[in-house]
Amino acid sequence: MIMSHDEAISQLASPSAHARGQAARALGDVGLGGDLPAIRKALLRETVSYVQYALQDTIKRLTNKTGPRPDEPEEGINVPPEVRQQIYGQAVEWVTGFLLHEIASPVGLAMVSAKREIGAEWENSRTWRHLETIHRVFDAIEMLKNAAGAPRPQEFDLATLLQEIIETEVPDAQPSISRLGAKPFVLKGDPGLIRMVVSNGIRNAVESVSASGVEPAEHAVVINWGKTDIDYWVSVLDRGAGITGPAESAFEIGSSTKRNHSGFGLAIARQAIDTLTGEVTLEPARNGGAVYTARWKR
């Protein structure tokens, strides 16, 4: 049911974030230029991110209908790359938040109902396999949303974080992984975002070595880290199967040639490093394999 103009204005003050989000989106279609002050006030008091972005989008749409305000910038002004990244990150956070809020819950209910109705054959059913695939995708979407969130800097030891990633995510590969870097290596940053960046590089390196068909040897994966006067960096070198196709395409959402992979891994890493105001690259290694490097500002 489509909200009327008056209903949408009224629902901007609803205690339900879902109702406020619906009202914000409805006003993008039925709103009037005279509604802008009320919508801007709603944005100032809003605390839920996906509703904030819906309100911002509605303000933009209504402004375009009525013409820019005198104090708004004119079109054609160059936007710095950092600002573009911030805008893109906000869009990612809004879209992923909307998907999780509007779709994840019905999918979860479908899984519970299907398990109850299918009974003992649940884990052998095609329904289970399809819903598990959807569940993995939503887990990846939630990580992508977190990667776009505002950094929460704190002091931590990067060397210890790297060791924890290896022990929890690729424990069987520990004998073939070498670590070269200062210990401890204390820095100030967001360990959650840095973990998203680095863990993807380490997992992919280990999987690439495994896919090469050669028994993993000592130094099959080498992790190095350090700093310059302007940034911190982590490099993951592997002697695996190498890169197939353009390296940049690996960072696109849904890009994966691996079974049971969502294809979000490197896209999550790219978003997390963008949030940290850094960059991540994947390149062929000189003697085969690949090198994955992440850098972010100090």
Secondary structure, DSSP 8 states (H G I E B T S, - for coil): ----HHHHHHHTT-S-HHHHHHHHHHHHHH--GGGHHHHHHHHHH---HHHHHHHHHHHHHHHHHH---TTS--TT----HHHHHHHHHHHHHHHHHHHIIIIIHHHHHHHHHHHHHHGGGGGGSHHHHHHHHHHHHHHHHHHHHHHTS----EEEEHHHHHHHHHHHHSGGGGGGEEEES-SS-EEEE-HHHHHHHHHHHHHHHHHHHHHTTS---TTSEEEEEEE-SSEEEEEEEE-SS---S-GGGGGSTT---STT--S-HHHHHHHHHHHTTEEEEEEE-TTSSEEEEEEEE-
